[in-house]
Amino acid sequence: MTDDELVIMFNKGDKSAFNELYEKYKNSAVRTAFLITKDRTLCDDIAQEAFIKCYQNLGKIKNPGLFRSWFFKILVRTAWEMDRKTNTDVPVDEIFDKAESELYKNTQQKDFQFLYEAVNALDKKQRTVVVLFYFNDMPINEIAKATGSLKSTVKSQLFLARKKMKKYIQTAEGKGRLIANEI
């Protein structure tokens, strides 16, 4: 079923429709929260809080076809808010020790570490745009809605983020040159 069908079913009283939405978005919600905040323990709380807010306000959504961008807007803002409150930075080494995620499967550890460090070096808003664009395959217009930005701002943030990431990878003692051209 499509998102808009599930939202309509939920609004008509079928609470199981929300379970389907939850199952569809739970992994990407946790992954997105983790990549934005860099905190494995906080990302589960962020996703849970975002789903609670979503459940409580799903009846207020004006266009059920825009559920995905509406949900990610809630998720991103919840992540920013909770990260601001905790304001913790986890070193990259600790993240690799703790993480048990699909992100690390089928990827060469060394190349991924340089890419992750490059993403990690971005400011929070640029990191958010990169995460939504590359890890969640969201188009520019959905990212703009999710972050409350203009499309041109999102494009600019992506451009600057790519530039910073490429420079970071190229200057990381030459170790990341293999993937620098892919960004």
Residue pairs with C-beta under 8 A, 6 or more apart in sequence:
1 9
1 17
1 20
2 65
3 21
3 24
3 64
3 65
3 67
3 68
4 64
4 65
4 67
5 64
6 17
6 18
6 20
6 21
6 67
7 17
7 21
7 58
7 61
7 64
7 67
8 64
9 17
10 17
10 18
10 21
10 58
10 59
11 58
11 59
11 64
18 55
18 58
21 54
21 67
21 71
22 51
25 68
25 71
26 47
26 51
27 102
28 135
28 136
29 46
29 47
29 50
29 51
29 71
29 75
30 43
30 44
30 47
31 43
31 101
31 102
31 103
31 135
32 72
32 75
32 76
32 79
32 131
32 132
32 135
32 136
33 42
33 43
33 44
33 46
33 47
33 50
33 75
33 78
33 79
34 40
34 43
34 99
34 101
35 119
35 127
35 131
35 135
36 76
36 79
36 80
36 83
36 124
36 127
36 128
36 131
37 43
37 46
37 79
37 82
37 83
37 86
38 89
38 90
38 95
38 120
39 83
39 86
39 88
39 90
40 90
40 95
40 98
40 99
42 82
42 83
42 86
42 88
43 79
45 82
46 75
46 78
46 79
46 82
47 75
49 78
49 82
50 71
50 74
50 75
50 78
50 79
53 74
53 78
54 71
54 74
57 74
61 67
61 70
66 145
68 138
68 142
69 138
69 141
69 142
69 145
69 146
70 145
72 132
72 136
72 138
72 142
72 146
73 145
73 146
73 147
73 148
75 146
76 128
76 132
76 146
76 147
77 148
79 128
80 124
80 128
83 124
92 113
92 116
92 117
92 120
95 116
96 104
96 109
96 113
103 112
104 112
110 175
111 176
111 178
111 179
114 169
114 172
114 175
114 176
114 179
115 165
115 169
115 176
115 179
117 168
117 172
118 164
118 165
118 166
118 168
118 169
118 172
118 176
118 183
119 127
119 130
119 131
119 165
120 127
121 164
121 165
121 168
122 130
122 161
122 164
122 165
125 147
125 157
126 157
126 160
126 161
126 164
127 161
128 147
129 143
129 147
129 154
129 157
129 158
129 161
130 158
130 161
130 165
132 138
132 142
132 143
132 146
132 147
133 140
133 143
133 158
138 146
140 151
140 154
140 155
140 158
141 151
143 149
143 154
144 150
144 151
144 153
144 154
147 154
149 157
162 183
165 183
166 180
166 183
168 176
169 176
169 177
169 179
169 180
169 183
170 176
170 177
170 180
